[in-house]
Amino acid sequence: MGRILFLSLVVILLVSCNDDDSLPIPIQINAPSNFYALTVGNTWEYKYYQRNIDGTGSFVDTGVVDAVEITNTVNINSNIYYEVKTITSGNNGNYNYLPNDGEKNWKFRDSLGYLIDHVGGIKYANNNYDEHFVDQLDINVAYYLQLSNTQDNITTDAGDFSCLDNHFYLKDINDNFSNSTDHIYREDGKGEILLTKSFASQTEHFAEKRLESYTVQ
């Protein structure tokens, strides 16, 4: 009788342990975000367009091209930065407001949603709507950025994108804004899609850098 009672207890325990309701809920582990597409091997090609002087508001291809690639990573003060190489072609000084031919290199990382360079300068914000200082142009005027609270649909030759928009603008020590506001549009995981370039005194931008093709992992 004692042996039968023991076996019955074992069966009850096994059934109780196999009850799905008593099992712990598995922890959901989300994959880390890569909003800025910071992965070695990712590439982008951009073309620069300038506003047509015919007054129609259209833009024409300047022939200036940026080829961008993330080439490596580097550890700076225990933080991993991504080395970004840009090779510009098609501008031998013909457009003084566009980058000249040659190679340029930067180091960037994602810091809590901010794209920052190796000296801590903020280049973009994807989750904070405050105004952020970018650079001091002179004793009276500084450059700022601010994330827009709306998403924009942007179309280039590379496709259709749903983008965040950072506004870039000048402001003096009396909080007076310049006439111009530039925009940098980025899509989550795809990188930069469109950038505008303006003169401070004008309300319309005079040039655009548009994504033409890309390969991201």
N, C-alpha and C positions, 0 to 999 in steps of 0.2 A: 504493500500500500504506500509506503514511504517513497519507493522508487517511482511509482506512477505519479504521485504528487509532485516530485521533483521535475519530472519530464514535462508535466503540465505547466509548471512555472516557467521553464525554459521556453516553451512555445509561446506563452503570453508575452514574455520579454522580447522575443524575436519579432513578434507581430507588432508590438509597440514601437520597437526601434525602426521598423520598416514603414511606419506610418508617415506619408509624405508631409502631413501637416506639422510634424515635429522636427523636420529637417531644417537647418538654418538656411535663410535666403542667400543665394550666392551674391557676392559683391560684384557690382557692375564696374568694370575698369574701362574708362574712356581712353581712346587713343589720343596722344598729345596733339594739340592744334599746330598747324603749320600754315598760318594765314599768309605769311610772306613768302611761301614756297622756298624756304631756305634749305635746299638739298644740293649736295655736290653733284654736278652733272646737268643741272637744269639750265636751259638756254632760252633766250628771247631775242627776237630781232625787231627793231623799231625803225620807222621812217619818220622824217620831219617834214611837215607841210606848213606853208605860209599862206596867210590870207591874200586872196586875189585882189589886186588894186582896182578891179573893174567895178567894185561897189556891190557885187552880188552876194557877198558873204561867203562865197565858196573858197576852198583851199586847194593849192596846187603843190604837187610833189617837188621838193627841193633837190632830191637826189642824195641827201645826207642820210646815212644809215648808222645806227648803233647796233652792234652785235654784242650781247651780254651773256656771260657764262659764270656760274658759280664753280670755282676751280678747286677750292681746298677749304680746310678749316684750320684755325690757329687758336691756341689757348693764350688768353691775355688776362692776367690777374684772376685765374681760376674760372674764367668765362670763355665759352666756345663762340668764336666769331667765324662768320663765313666770308671767305675772300671772293669778291665779285670783280670780274674783269670786264671792261667795256672797251671795244675797239670801234672807233668812229672812222668812217670813210665817206668821201664825197664832198668834203669841205676843206679846200685849200685856202681858206681866208675869204671866200666869196660871201659868207654870211657871218658877220661879226657877232651876231646875237645867238649863234648856234655853236656847239662844241667843234673845235678844230680836229682834223684828222690826227689819229694817234691812239695810244693805249692809256687807259686810266684804271686805277685799282682802288677799291674800297674794302672796308671790313665792317660787317653788320651782324647784329644779332637781334632776336626778339626778346624784349625785357618786359614781361607782364602786359603784352599787347602793344608796346611801343617798338618801332624799328629804330634802333640807335646805332651810331657809329662807334669806333674804338675809343673815342674821347668822351663818350656819353651824350653826344648831341642827338636830339630827337628829330627823326626824319619823317615819321608817320605815327598816327595813333588810330587804333581800331576799336577801342572800347571805352574811351574817355572823351567827354564832350567839352572839357575845359579848354581854354586858350593856353597854348604852350609857346614859350619863347624858342626861337630857332637861331637867330643870329643878330648881332648888333652891326648895322650898316655904317652908322656914324654916331656922333655924340647925341644926336636928336632923334634918330629914326632906327627902329628895329623891325625885324622880320618875325612873324608869328604864324602858327598853324592852328586849325581847329577842325575837329571832325564834324561833318554835317550829320543831322539826325534823320536824314532820309537816304534811301538807296536809289541809285540811278542805273537805268539800262543804257549801256554803251555798246555800240556796234563799230567794229573795225574790220579790216580784211581778215583778221584772225578768227572772227566769230562774234557772237552775241554774249554779253556779260552783264551780270548784276553786281554793281560795284558800290563800295564805300567811297566817299569823297572827302578828302582833306582840303580845306580852304587855306591858301597861303596868301598873306597880305602884309603890307607895311603899315606901321602906326608910329606916330611921333610921341614925344613925351607928354603931350597934352591930350593923348588919346584920339587924335584926329587920324582918320583912315585915308589911305591913298585911294585914288579912283579905281584902281585895278584890284581884282581878286583872281588868283590863279587856282587851278584845281589839279589834284592828282587822284585819279580813279584806280582803285585796286579791287580785284575779286579774290575772295578767300581761296587760298591754295593755288592761285594762278599767277599772282604777282601784279606788277604795274600794267595797266591797260591803256591809259591815256593820260597825257600831261599837257597842260596849256602854259603858254608863255606870254606875258603881258608887259607893256611899259607902264610905269607907275601912274602916269598922267592920263592914261586912256582906259575907258571902261571895257572895250572889246579886246580880247587877246589877239595877238598877231601871228602866233605859230602854235602848232600842235605836234606832239610826239605820239605816234600811234603804234600799237602793237600789230605787227604783220604776221608773225608766226612764233610758235613757242613749243618747247618740249619740257614737261615737268613730270616728276615722279611722285 
